[in-house]
Amino acid sequence: MLHGIALKYFVEVARCGSLGGAAENLQVAVSAISRQITKLEQETGTLLFERQPRGMVLTEAGQLLADHARRALLDAQLVLGEISSRHASGDGMVRLASTDGFAHAFLPDVMLLYHLSYPHTRFVLQVGSPEQVRHWISTGEADIGLGFAVENTHGIDLTLQHTAPVCALLRPGHPLAEKEVLSLEDLTRYPLAILERGNTVRQLLEWSFSTQGKVFSPLLSCGHSSTLHRFAAHTDTIALGSRLAIHGLPECSRLLAKNIDEPLLQQRQLQLMTMQDRRLPPAVSQFLQLLQQQLHTALEA
């Protein structure tokens, strides 16, 4: 029988990639964690980790157990919360993960709307790359993830998926403002502002330019989309991103979002995600419903 404490230690080692890191986070001795991992491996009859010089790496069997253990621990927390009736008064916590563009206005606005009805619910928002968002959801470090992808994500439940093409964002007085649709050739004629590597916009734009034998060197590269938007609002620079990223931002209300005539840039998908097969706490489930409604409204605008 797999014991809760052993699973807790196991999941933390899997998350940290080392016994020492898990011991520090859990504030227990390394030897205690090592004993529990050994017991788990004896019970399952197989190695759960590969011991490597740089740390502990899950085996295939270990990954299967990790997926189960994370859901089991989250379910246990959910049951304890129901027993204590914390959620009966609207209390609870919603842990969100998103890519940068959603963190400036869209998600704060949805949190504010939820807060008006459930003022005791707490929020945690982590912001990272699309890969980080998917990782936080798959490991249970966040409850709800919102980001972009160019393909379906394995091991995650998608509660909403919608085409979200990469757009060109430019000021109304820009020389290209009157054009309905821009071309890659248009983009080569003006300075570009784009997020740093590790995001879908950059990836798709590099692919698009490469297929036409072109290269680009952005005038501005930054990890925060709001910086790109503000720069584009006052210059002839074209920012690459999403219509939703400027949703609700007063300083960007006059930016124009133009479609780009390039098939690769149409492949991006907006994804609203949760951990696969996880039963969500009431507060998380309620917030997820509101978030779906607000996304549908914004996407139809």
Number of C-alpha atoms within 10 A of each C-alpha: 6 11 10 13 12 20 21 20 22 26 24 21 25 22 17 16 19 18 22 18 16 23 20 11 11 14 9 13 13 16 12 13 23 18 13 18 22 16 15 21 16 12 11 15 9 13 17 25 21 13 14 10 6 8 16 18 19 19 15 13 14 21 16 12 18 22 17 15 20 22 19 17 17 18 16 13 13 16 13 12 17 14 10 9 12 12 18 12 11 15 16 18 17 21 18 23 29 25 22 21 22 21 22 17 18 20 20 14 16 16 19 12 15 17 15 9 10 17 13 14 19 14 13 11 16 17 18 19 20 21 15 18 24 29 17 22 24 23 20 20 18 22 25 27 30 26 26 27 20 19 10 11 12 10 15 20 17 18 13 14 15 14 15 21 22 26 23 24 28 27 25 16 14 17 11 18 17 10 10 10 15 17 13 15 12 12 18 15 10 15 17 22 25 25 22 17 13 14 20 23 23 18 15 20 19 15 15 18 17 12 10 10 8 13 14 13 11 18 12 18 18 14 16 16 26 20 16 23 26 15 18 24 23 14 13 18 25 29 30 25 25 22 22 19 20 25 17 15 15 9 12 19 12 14 23 19 23 21 19 20 14 17 10 19 21 17 16 19 20 20 25 22 24 26 26 16 11 17 15 17 20 19 19 20 15 13 20 21 12 15 21 14 12 16 20 12 10 14 12 7 8
